[in-house]
Amino acid sequence: MSNYPWLTTIGLVPLVGAIVIAALPKAAAASARIIALVFSLVTLGLGIAAATQFKTGGTDGQFQLTETHTWIKQFGVSYALGVDGISLALILMSLVLVPVSILAAWKDVDDESAGRQKSYYALLLVLATFMVGVFAATDVFLFYVFFEAMLIPVYFLIGQFGGPRRQYAAVKFLIFSLLGGLIMLAAVIGLYQAGPGGEHGFLVSNLVGADIPLSTQKWLFVGFFIAFAVKAPMVPVHTWLPDAASESKPAVAVLLVGVLDKVGTYGMIRFCLELFPGASKWATPVVITLAVISIIYGALVAIGQTDMMRLIAYTSVSHFGFIVMGIFAMTSTSQIGANLYMINHGFTTGALFLFAGFLVARGGSRKIADYGGWQRVTPVLAGVFLIAGLSGLALPGLNAFVSEFLVMVGTFPKYWLAATIGALAVILAAIYILLMYKNVMTGPKPEGERFSAIPDLDGREKVVAGVLLAFLIGLGVYPKPALDMLKPAVTQTMQHVGVTDPAPTEGAAVDGSAK
């Protein structure tokens, strides 16, 4: 089945599910969440089946499971899909988080609102289609189409189903994203003019290694990088994230921060580094500086938050700083660490948002000060929340530690000062995570009759927690399968950029391998 259109099928299944949900009569609207869950699980199954066709040892070309068809011949646009280890890992992470988020969102919309139920779950499935497309696109223009299309379901998911300030948060998200996208569109057009052109002029395989003058590369790099920095999000274009994430439903926040924001860092690898290697090296000092600022700023601001959802959002600003630093340090170890960090961050942040959402659903408030002693009320929820928090601060034995350690080790030989300053965030992370847990979960049991009636995690919520904890612990104890998938793609990226690892110091060897 090597010629089977796996990626197109994976993208179409959730879209078909969205159409089925939209066509439901009002009397059957309560079935929307069941249909959404079934279609998301089928999509996950197809993703796993496609992964079995992927050869981890590498291939003659950069991408596997490829599909290429002429789309707009006059403009050199192709419908072209394919995956390497990086994009396949991100797609699989996305396909896991979608059913987990749908299951967690089981009670997000009132049963009485038939139209709202249908819209909510249909939009989640449409978003799943666009997420697969954006990571699988191997045509720059097709990537841009998916990049912009993702804004539509997210805008409505925030604006229609979010918190009290949902309209403000949705519009702010849209404005930031559209401005970044418009700049990127100009760069996409410029890239076609500077590239080889022709019928498939936007194919990544035709653009990598193209003879583009360095002066032109710099302008194109800046256009792409600004759009990706907004999406990532990096300081100073990050301010949309805390509002969007805190006003979203927890399930939407998971897909927004855990998946969609990865499009920014993925784009830096796939397009900024591979298409504009000379400009990437030219911009590295500035990008590394911005990454370090994001790391420290996000951690410091997180410490001062009184809203637990905004706190979790700001931790992501810090974590994305680590990812960007690892990408632009341009060593094998830092690159592998950055790519693994994208995967681990999706599961860790997803767990934090969903577990915090379970707590807010019971306590009725996002304010940290309104809690205290809840480990005596909901001990299971307190336990899983603690594990997710410890992953967020990169405790050894949990998934985030592996990726953060690789980023730091890989960055230090070339940018020791940046790595040293970034290491301070480890201490800051312990402060904001443990303080939040202490203020929310520890202390005497809250007084009042209502607390005796508050349930701990039910069976559905335990399934959500179990799946996420399996990844938090599994990728921390045994990350080798993920590393094996990522390493050949990282090697390809390093070759395209034309960089090699610094010579190891005496008695040390850092090659990015997992032993």
Secondary structure, DSSP 8 states (H G I E B T S, - for coil): -TTS-HHHHHHHHHHHHHHHHHT--GGGGGGHHHHHHHHHHHHHHHHHHHHHTS-TT--SSS-EEEEEEEEEGGGTEEEEEEE-HHHHHHHHHHHHHHHHHHHHTTTSS-TT-HHHHHHHHHHHHHHHHHHHHHHHB-BHHHHHHHHHHTHHHHHHHHHHHS-TTHHHHHHHHHHHHHHHHHHHHHHHHHHHHHS--STTTTBHHHHTT----HHHHHHHHHHHHHHHHHHTT-TTS-THHHHHHHHS-HHHHHHIIIIITHHHHHHIIIIIIHH-HHHHHHHHHHHHHHHHHHHHHHHHHHHT-SBHHHHHHHHHHHHHHHHHHHHHH--HHHHHHHHHHHHHHHHHHHHHHHHHHHHHHHHS--BGGG---GGGT-HHHHHHHHHHHHHHTT-TTSHHHHHHHHHHHHHTTT-HHHHHHHHHHHHHHHHHHHHHHHHHH-SS---SHHHHT-----HHHHHHHHHHHHHHHHHHH--HHHHHHHHHHHHHHHHHHT-------TT----S---
